[in-house]
Amino acid sequence: MNQNISQQVEKQAEAAQKFGKDGMDAMLRSFGTLSKASQAIAVEATDFAKQSFEHGTATLEKLAGVRSLDKAVEIQTEYMKASYERAVAQSQKMSELYQNLAKEMAKPFEGFVSQAQQQAAKFQDQAFKAQGRAFEQAKDGMNKAQDEAGKAFDAARDAA
């Protein structure tokens, strides 16, 4: 009986070790995704900053050659409108990149929670079965002890 319990404990330890290894593997894959996505986000942000600088420089060059206030206001208005549209588009693009990052980082963990729940349910079931067996053994032991005590009482009474 003890050997059976020992084997079950070993199986549970192996399952826990595998679960831990799987969790570590999922975490490492998730961090790999984070690294790649962070690079893409940094490149995108750098490109946007470079384009913004170039756009601002081009606008300043246009303003330097202007001879009327109306033309200067027109150039400034075009610059502000284009800057706003670029900022909105960039914001949407960055939001998508971050959303994709979150989805990709979560992928390695998909099914991991259900696997943990299954393992916990299996362990709980085994614990309940072991508890039931232990209760039955204790009950059998108590019955045998009562029988032996009864026999000893009967023998003592007969001897008296």
C-alpha positions, -999 to +999 in steps of 0.1 A: +000+000+000+028+025+009+045+017-024+013+027-043+011+060-023+048+065-030+043+060-068+013+084-067+034+110-050+062+105-076+037+109-104+024+141-088+059+154-084+067+147-120+035+163-132+043+194-110+078+195-124+065+192-160+039+219-153+067+242-140+089+235-170+060+242-194+053+275-175+089+285-178+089+277-215+057+297-221+072+326-202+104+325-222+084+324-255+064+354-242+095+374-234+109+365-269+078+380-284+082+411-261+117+416-274+107+414-311+077+436-307+096+461-286+121+464-315+093+470-340+077+496-318+111+514-313+117+514-351+082+528-357+086+555-331+120+564-345+107+566-380+078+588-369+102+611-351+125+613-382+095+620-405+082+647-381+116+664-381+118+663-419+082+676-422+090+704-398+122+713-415+105+713-449+078+736-436+104+760-421+121+761-455+088+770-472+082+797-446+116+812-451+108+819-488+073+834-482+067+870-491+032+875-478+014+869-445-015+851-462+009+825-477+027+821-443-006+814-426-016+790-454+017+770-450+013+770-412-023+758-415-012+730-439+016+720-415-007+719-385-034+699-404-008+674-418+008+671-383-025+664-367-034+637-393+000+621-390-002+621-352-037+604-352-025+578-378+006+572-357-014+568-325-036+542-342-006+524-356+011+523-321-022+511-305-023+482-330+013+474-323+007+473-285-025+453-289-007+428-311+021+426-285-004+418-258-021+391-279+012+375-289+026+376-254-006+358-241-005+331-268+021+309-250-001+308-220-033+298-238-045+265-225-020+268-196-047+278-171-070+249-182-041+225-179-034+237-144-071+233-135-071+198-149-040+189-129-055+204-098-088+185-103-069+152-109-048+158-078-079+166-058-096+134-071-066+113-061-065+130-027-102+122-021-097+086-032-067+082-009-087+098+020-115+073+013-091+044+013-075+056+045-109+059+061-119+024+051-086+010+065-091+029+098-126+016+100-115-020+093-088-016+119-113-003+145-137-032+137-109-058+141-098-041+174-134-042+187-137-079+177-104-087+194-115-067+225-148-086+225-131-119+223-107-109+251-137-098+272-155-131+265-124-151+273-119-131+306-155-136+315-154-174+308-122-177+328-138-159+358 
